[in-house]
């Protein structure tokens, strides 16, 4: 979840799901 990491600033299960939507 690289994209989510850049936006939220931390790696979480939710960020992984959001990362898939963003990409």
Secondary structure, 3 states (H helix, E strand, C coil): CHHHHHHHCCCCHHHHHHHHHHC
